[in-house]
Amino acid sequence: MRINDVKDLKKIADRYLAEVGKYEHTIYVCGGGGCLSSKCQDTKAFIDSYIKYRGLSEKVNVVFTGCMGTCAMGPVVLIEPERTYYVHVTPERAKDIIDSHVIAGDVIEEYTFFDNALGKHIPCIDDIPFFSEQVQIVLNKCGKIPFDSIEAYVAKGGFTAEAKALGMTPEEIVDEVTRSGLRGRGGAGFPTGIKWSAGMKAPGENKCIVCNADEGDPGAFMDRSAIEGDPFCLIEGMTIGGYAIGAKQGYVYCRAEYPIAIERFNKAVEIAREYGLLGRNILGSHFDFDIELRIGAGAFVCGEETALMESIEGDRGEPRQKPPFPFESGLFGYPTIINNVETYYNIAEIINKGADWFASYGVGRSKGTKVFALAGDVVNTGIVEVPMGMPLRKLIYEIGGGITDGKAFKAAQIGGPSGGCITEQNLDTPVDYESLTALGAIMGSGGLIVMSEDTCMVDTARFFLQFIQDESCGKCTPCRVGTKRMLEILERIVSGKGTLEDIDTLNGLANVIKDTAMCGLGQTAPNPVLSTIANFREEYEAHIVDKVCPAHICSALAKYYIVPELCKGCTLCARNCPVYCINGKAKTIHTIDQDKCIKCGTCISNCSFGAIVRK
C-alpha cells in the first residue's frame, strides 16, 4: 500500500491497533544487542512455541522489540497490560512466567527487576527508578514496538511529523528546529538550526544530507541501539532534514561492526520505499528523497565529518582542511549537512510537538534530553535517556543503581577518548554542555564509563591514548607523532620507569597537540591525560616516586606476597609457578622471590586458601 497523505497514515494506524487490540496479553521480548548476546532468540522461539502449545495464540501477542535499556539483565521481557518487567528470562523461566503470570494471573516476583538501592524486587516497570527517572524523546518507541513493522511505527504516530513538515516551508522547519535549541548530539553540541539554515541557504541544485552512525567511542552504543530498535525514526528525521535544506539524497554512514543495525535499517529502507515514504513524490507531494547506507571499516577518525565524507566517496578516511566547510562544499563537492543519529531522532518530535515543548526540557543552552550508554563499574549498565541538566550523581546512583559490589566511586569518563573524567567532588555537576566543558570534559556522543576505587587513573589515561594513537589517521604530525610520544611516556610511568619531569612533559605535549592538530580527533586526544593529571596527580607521583600503583592494577608495579597465617604449605603455588620463584617445603610456610617473580598471577589462581595477595 502506498501512503499518500495523513488519511492513509490513520487507516494503517487504526487497522494495526484493531489487530493488536484483540489480545489479552502482549509479551515484549527485547531484541537489543545486549539481549541478543544473552540468547534472547532462544527465549523468543520458546515463547512462540509454548504459547502455541498451550493454545494461547488467539489471546497472547508476542513481539520482538529493540533495546529496552537494561542490557546486563537480558534476556528481558515486558508483559502488558500489567507492565511487569522480567529479567534474565531463559526458556525455563519463560515457561514458569507463562504458566503462572499469563495463565494463572500470578506475578513471579523473584524473576522481576531487583533494585539494589531499595533492596527489593520491583515488578512494575513504571515503579523502577531506572525507567521512572528517564524522559524518553529519542527512545520513545524503542523497545515498545516491533522494529520491523512500519504499521506499528505509524500507530505510534510515526511519519505524521513528515506529513506535517511537507506542508511547511523549509524556512518554517529550520525556524522550528532553531527555536527548539536542539544541539548536535555527536560531540561539540553545535546548534542544529544554525547548521540546517546554512545548508538551506547554500546555493546549488544538488545537496546531500548525511547521518553519522560511525559510533566509535569505547563503551558507547547509543546510536546502535536506536537504529536497531527504531530504524524508521531515522528515516523520518533525515527526510524532514532533506526537505528543509533542499537535499534529494541522504546517506547513512555506519560501521561494519554493527551488522544487526545495518540489517534492520536496510530492511526499514526497503519497506519505506514500498509504502512511498522514500523515493519520488513522498506522501503525495512533489518532494523526491532517498537514503543509501554506506558501511565503514570501523576507523574512529571517520567519526570526524570530513573524514567520513572521504570514506563515503571511496577514499581513505582522512580529514580535510576547513574551509571550505561541508555546507559549502561537502560530499562529492555538493553542499552537505551532517548530523549524528541521536540528533535526527529528535526532529520528528520537535515538528509534531513544537519547539517550546522540546525546549521545556533541559537547562540553559542545553535543551531537550541526552541518551547515555552507562558502562563500567555501575550496577545497571545499559541505555538511558535523561533531561539535560540532571546531576551526574542522580544518573549514576538512582538510575544506574550505584557502584558494583558496594565499591566507592572514583571517577566517570564522559565523552569517550576525547572527553575527560569527572571526580567525586563534581558528582553534583549538572550534565549539560557548558558545565562539562568547564570541568575539562565534553558531552561527546554520550558514552559514560563509571570507574570504582579499583581503577588506576594512569592506566585509564594510557588506555584511551593507546586507542587514539591506534586510530590516528597519521595525516598530521601533532597527532601522528605527538600522541605516540605521550603514549611512550605513559607506558614508562605504568611500568615504574617514569620521572617527575614526565608529568610536565605530558602537559606540554598535550597542549601543543590541542593547539596544532588538524581535526577534532587530534585536538581532543590529550583530554584524558590532562584530566587525569589535573584530578589524580598523586597517582602519577605514586607510580613514579613510590613505584606503586595505588589501585593495584599496573602489573609491572605489583608485588605478590604469601600471608604466613594462611599458608598451609600445600606446594600448589610452587609447583605451578612458571619461573620457580616460590620457595618452601611441603607443610611449611612458602615465600616468593621478588627478583624472579614475573607477576603473572598463576600463584593466586592456584591457591585454595587465599594465602597469596597482590599489593
RALINTA-V94470 format. One record per residue. RES is the residue in one letter. SS is DSSP state (alpha for helix, beta for strand, coil for the rest). Layout:
[[RES/SS] [RES/SS]]
This chain:
[[M/coil] [R/coil] [I/coil] [N/coil] [D/coil] [V/alpha] [K/alpha] [D/alpha] [L/alpha] [K/alpha] [K/alpha] [I/alpha] [A/alpha] [D/alpha] [R/alpha] [Y/alpha] [L/alpha] [A/alpha] [E/alpha] [V/alpha] [G/coil] [K/coil] [Y/coil] [E/coil] [H/beta] [T/beta] [I/beta] [Y/beta] [V/beta] [C/beta] [G/coil] [G/coil] [G/alpha] [G/alpha] [C/alpha] [L/alpha] [S/alpha] [S/coil] [K/coil] [C/alpha] [Q/alpha] [D/alpha] [T/alpha] [K/alpha] [A/alpha] [F/alpha] [I/alpha] [D/alpha] [S/alpha] [Y/alpha] [I/alpha] [K/alpha] [Y/alpha] [R/coil] [G/coil] [L/coil] [S/coil] [E/coil] [K/coil] [V/beta] [N/beta] [V/beta] [V/beta] [F/beta] [T/beta] [G/coil] [C/coil] [M/coil] [G/coil] [T/coil] [C/alpha] [A/alpha] [M/alpha] [G/coil] [P/coil] [V/coil] [V/beta] [L/beta] [I/beta] [E/beta] [P/coil] [E/coil] [R/coil] [T/beta] [Y/beta] [Y/beta] [V/coil] [H/coil] [V/coil] [T/coil] [P/alpha] [E/alpha] [R/alpha] [A/alpha] [K/alpha] [D/alpha] [I/alpha] [I/alpha] [D/alpha] [S/alpha] [H/alpha] [V/alpha] [I/alpha] [A/coil] [G/coil] [D/coil] [V/coil] [I/coil] [E/alpha] [E/alpha] [Y/alpha] [T/beta] [F/beta] [F/beta] [D/beta] [N/coil] [A/coil] [L/coil] [G/coil] [K/beta] [H/beta] [I/beta] [P/coil] [C/beta] [I/alpha] [D/alpha] [D/alpha] [I/coil] [P/alpha] [F/alpha] [F/alpha] [S/alpha] [E/coil] [Q/coil] [V/coil] [Q/coil] [I/coil] [V/coil] [L/coil] [N/coil] [K/coil] [C/coil] [G/coil] [K/coil] [I/coil] [P/beta] [F/coil] [D/coil] [S/coil] [I/alpha] [E/alpha] [A/alpha] [Y/alpha] [V/alpha] [A/alpha] [K/coil] [G/coil] [G/coil] [F/coil] [T/alpha] [A/alpha] [E/alpha] [A/alpha] [K/alpha] [A/alpha] [L/coil] [G/coil] [M/coil] [T/coil] [P/alpha] [E/alpha] [E/alpha] [I/alpha] [V/alpha] [D/alpha] [E/alpha] [V/alpha] [T/alpha] [R/alpha] [S/alpha] [G/coil] [L/coil] [R/beta] [G/coil] [R/coil] [G/coil] [G/coil] [A/coil] [G/coil] [F/coil] [P/beta] [T/alpha] [G/alpha] [I/alpha] [K/alpha] [W/alpha] [S/alpha] [A/alpha] [G/alpha] [M/alpha] [K/alpha] [A/coil] [P/coil] [G/coil] [E/coil] [N/coil] [K/beta] [C/beta] [I/beta] [V/beta] [C/beta] [N/beta] [A/beta] [D/coil] [E/coil] [G/coil] [D/coil] [P/coil] [G/coil] [A/coil] [F/coil] [M/alpha] [D/alpha] [R/alpha] [S/alpha] [A/alpha] [I/alpha] [E/alpha] [G/alpha] [D/coil] [P/alpha] [F/alpha] [C/alpha] [L/alpha] [I/alpha] [E/alpha] [G/alpha] [M/alpha] [T/alpha] [I/alpha] [G/alpha] [G/alpha] [Y/alpha] [A/alpha] [I/alpha] [G/coil] [A/coil] [K/coil] [Q/beta] [G/beta] [Y/beta] [V/beta] [Y/beta] [C/beta] [R/beta] [A/coil] [E/coil] [Y/coil] [P/alpha] [I/alpha] [A/alpha] [I/alpha] [E/alpha] [R/alpha] [F/alpha] [N/alpha] [K/alpha] [A/alpha] [V/alpha] [E/alpha] [I/alpha] [A/alpha] [R/alpha] [E/alpha] [Y/coil] [G/coil] [L/coil] [L/coil] [G/beta] [R/coil] [N/coil] [I/alpha] [L/alpha] [G/alpha] [S/coil] [H/coil] [F/coil] [D/coil] [F/beta] [D/beta] [I/beta] [E/beta] [L/beta] [R/beta] [I/beta] [G/beta] [A/coil] [G/coil] [A/coil] [F/alpha] [V/alpha] [C/alpha] [G/alpha] [E/coil] [E/alpha] [T/alpha] [A/alpha] [L/alpha] [M/alpha] [E/alpha] [S/alpha] [I/alpha] [E/coil] [G/coil] [D/coil] [R/coil] [G/coil] [E/coil] [P/coil] [R/coil] [Q/coil] [K/coil] [P/coil] [P/coil] [F/coil] [P/coil] [F/coil] [E/coil] [S/coil] [G/coil] [L/alpha] [F/alpha] [G/alpha] [Y/coil] [P/beta] [T/beta] [I/beta] [I/beta] [N/beta] [N/beta] [V/alpha] [E/alpha] [T/alpha] [Y/alpha] [Y/alpha] [N/alpha] [I/alpha] [A/alpha] [E/alpha] [I/alpha] [I/alpha] [N/alpha] [K/alpha] [G/coil] [A/alpha] [D/alpha] [W/alpha] [F/alpha] [A/alpha] [S/coil] [Y/coil] [G/beta] [V/beta] [G/coil] [R/coil] [S/beta] [K/beta] [G/coil] [T/beta] [K/beta] [V/beta] [F/beta] [A/beta] [L/beta] [A/beta] [G/beta] [D/coil] [V/beta] [V/coil] [N/coil] [T/coil] [G/beta] [I/beta] [V/beta] [E/beta] [V/beta] [P/beta] [M/coil] [G/coil] [M/coil] [P/beta] [L/alpha] [R/alpha] [K/alpha] [L/alpha] [I/alpha] [Y/alpha] [E/alpha] [I/alpha] [G/coil] [G/coil] [G/coil] [I/beta] [T/alpha] [D/alpha] [G/alpha] [K/coil] [A/coil] [F/beta] [K/beta] [A/beta] [A/beta] [Q/beta] [I/beta] [G/coil] [G/alpha] [P/alpha] [S/alpha] [G/coil] [G/beta] [C/beta] [I/beta] [T/beta] [E/alpha] [Q/alpha] [N/alpha] [L/coil] [D/coil] [T/coil] [P/beta] [V/coil] [D/coil] [Y/alpha] [E/alpha] [S/alpha] [L/alpha] [T/alpha] [A/alpha] [L/coil] [G/coil] [A/coil] [I/coil] [M/coil] [G/coil] [S/coil] [G/coil] [G/beta] [L/beta] [I/beta] [V/beta] [M/beta] [S/beta] [E/coil] [D/coil] [T/coil] [C/coil] [M/alpha] [V/alpha] [D/alpha] [T/alpha] [A/alpha] [R/alpha] [F/alpha] [F/alpha] [L/alpha] [Q/alpha] [F/alpha] [I/alpha] [Q/alpha] [D/alpha] [E/alpha] [S/coil] [C/coil] [G/coil] [K/coil] [C/coil] [T/alpha] [P/alpha] [C/alpha] [R/alpha] [V/alpha] [G/alpha] [T/alpha] [K/alpha] [R/alpha] [M/alpha] [L/alpha] [E/alpha] [I/alpha] [L/alpha] [E/alpha] [R/alpha] [I/alpha] [V/alpha] [S/coil] [G/coil] [K/coil] [G/coil] [T/coil] [L/alpha] [E/alpha] [D/alpha] [I/alpha] [D/alpha] [T/alpha] [L/alpha] [N/alpha] [G/alpha] [L/alpha] [A/alpha] [N/alpha] [V/alpha] [I/alpha] [K/alpha] [D/alpha] [T/alpha] [A/coil] [M/coil] [C/coil] [G/alpha] [L/alpha] [G/alpha] [Q/alpha] [T/alpha] [A/coil] [P/coil] [N/alpha] [P/alpha] [V/alpha] [L/alpha] [S/alpha] [T/alpha] [I/alpha] [A/alpha] [N/alpha] [F/alpha] [R/alpha] [E/alpha] [E/alpha] [Y/alpha] [E/alpha] [A/alpha] [H/alpha] [I/alpha] [V/alpha] [D/alpha] [K/coil] [V/coil] [C/coil] [P/coil] [A/coil] [H/coil] [I/coil] [C/coil] [S/alpha] [A/alpha] [L/alpha] [A/coil] [K/coil] [Y/beta] [Y/beta] [I/beta] [V/coil] [P/coil] [E/coil] [L/coil] [C/coil] [K/coil] [G/coil] [C/coil] [T/coil] [L/alpha] [C/alpha] [A/alpha] [R/alpha] [N/alpha] [C/coil] [P/coil] [V/coil] [Y/coil] [C/coil] [I/beta] [N/beta] [G/coil] [K/coil] [A/coil] [K/coil] [T/coil] [I/coil] [H/coil] [T/beta] [I/beta] [D/coil] [Q/coil] [D/coil] [K/coil] [C/coil] [I/coil] [K/coil] [C/coil] [G/coil] [T/alpha] [C/alpha] [I/alpha] [S/alpha] [N/alpha] [C/coil] [S/coil] [F/coil] [G/coil] [A/coil] [I/beta] [V/beta] [R/beta] [K/coil]]
